[in-house]
Amino acid sequence: MSIPTLPRVFSGVQPSGLPHIGNYLGAFRNYLAMQEGHDAIYCIVDYHALTSTHDAERIRQNGYEMAVGLLALGLDPERAVLFRQSDRPEHAELAYLLSTVVPVSWVERTPSFKEKKRTQPDDINHALLTYPVLQTADIGIYHARYVPVGRDQAAHLELAREIIRAWNSRYGDVFVEPEAVFTDSPLIKGTDGATKMSKSVGNTIDIFAPEDVIRKQIMSMVTDTQRILRTDPGRPEVCNVCQLHRFFGDDFETIWEGERTARTGCVDTKRLLADRILAFFAEARERRLEIESRPGYVEEVLRAGAERLAPLAAETMREVRHRMGLGSR
């Protein structure tokens, strides 16, 4: 097994189109920070997308847009690997081999599977059930130690550790037990103020949408539902707008105090948040335009990333097949 000279990082992101604020605060801030001082590998997980999206062109376009967004936000292909999951089919083979040590009860208990049974009851496919096994293969094939993810993935990471322990116990120590790395953000709620920010729910604040769209999204945000009149004191601890101010500016405590004393109203704090978010991502928005003006560049980055990983993926699979008795002696 190749031992990296720097601690290795791996994380995968669904090809869901251009990123939103929840993506950035929940995981991407760590993606960018961990380019420094780590051997960082980041993946557009198009195999995983097939569990709920069955439109080929949509998957391709969404994957392209997610890659554009990551590059525009500052992911540097000279310092980190960015690639498309399906360009390294060894992931799928390893997922099958890992599945031989996974009791069905382990995957049936995952919160994401239970949620998908509720949200897409007419499409409970086998890949939904085994999603965490493929996720474990994604991480394990590169022997990654650290996995920057949103807190909604905590249960999956713990299951990945269990799967790797089970395989290592049966066949010998090959895989590294991964550790989750969370940002200091809580679960980022959407504009509805109630559920996780998600494109499938339609409650996002987009990073790369036109300015008027972003302002409209922010002005539509649900705030403190108990604050009826402008003169009523607010509760910033439960106000989603006030919570987001923690990440865009260093004066959130002053803003919160203005809400508590009714010195400011919800409209005031929304307008200020919109101004700050647009200013914060101004450079990224410009970089996106520059990236998209270069035909073929994103595809070149993704293919080069997959090629860089080919020797490591091949080495891992040779060892795994040998340990499991596959192939010749």
Steps between C-alpha positions, in 0.01 A plus 500: 500500500635843403545721804430867422763749611221735613180399682253396232156658467207373293149630455231453239225738394179425315476644147212730588595799284656826609566514878288685753580656838427175684758312292760765569447536874433132562804352324667707230672739741688198630570376146680825427678525835624141482671553165780637715704247693303196378492259210146600399272300268150624410247312291182576303300189597294432190454131586323610818278739305348206312312400815254785444570661161440301182552770238841451336541854370396648833763297685770609255400867509460508878840336544659756269338788689608366839858472375483857365372619837775330696769638273348848513487489881874436508567129467841484332566191280873556553460448874205259514358227279151557359351213302178330397414179683400304189841568345646263762275189474712327764271670753208283387703179515626578847146580616389151399794337677440702816131408492591138573580595861200731554188365674180624336387639835789748498390671181129480577546710814666802335300824534548586132341172386203554728464855370517392136231238563281788611588753231517270194274205590456398136874463441652300787777347293773268624768768457323715760543221753868444417588868461712499822704203375595682181576806711735287709670377182543859380691582817678173556646449155731800557570422868369841604531591866280812504161561339364857498121470491184666624359380830216323320762243389617412851306171509644396163854567616450293812362217287804528270722449803300190598524355148874556484549343843297198389700453178837554670403254772423231242778557245772698675578868544483670162259789545531809719209586731387847388423792728231756423602867488213743555496875454402719795163556330187343641266324260427776248126558474339616179296809429198326656680513836395143574687245289853446375589720203448281195423542132254212519301697758539829312617702801852600393698821485701458183856626465514545123145607414435852366515769768126569491426129553732479801344811655153356444599171664639678806206739532266197497670340800290402801635669813367506856138391464411652839609847391183645352554879515808699409512625860494149651835380639651216301668173592820475294575156640208357300507741205655339192610835358681588822667160503639551149641840602749304715685400182493820300656777705656529846226704667222246533467565875419866428243389242349258749475771763320723252243225452457438873431868565289554187748765387508316169233299322507179300497688169810694611696187587394326178617788283831514682544123464434520126759777461759303692442170323528666160822674606644183656455294182571778249841359400362147470220624278755667273716186493199294395454716191871468418495120542193460281665707227765226459344212302622161614683626809272339761502166320878517480523556877267208577675256268845600621387446858373151423825413323708615797307260722520198268821351646375528860160351417666214311741428785218486754292266284795264441548469874128457571455233233805313630379511861154376396631210290411642160720433197810281486734438793 
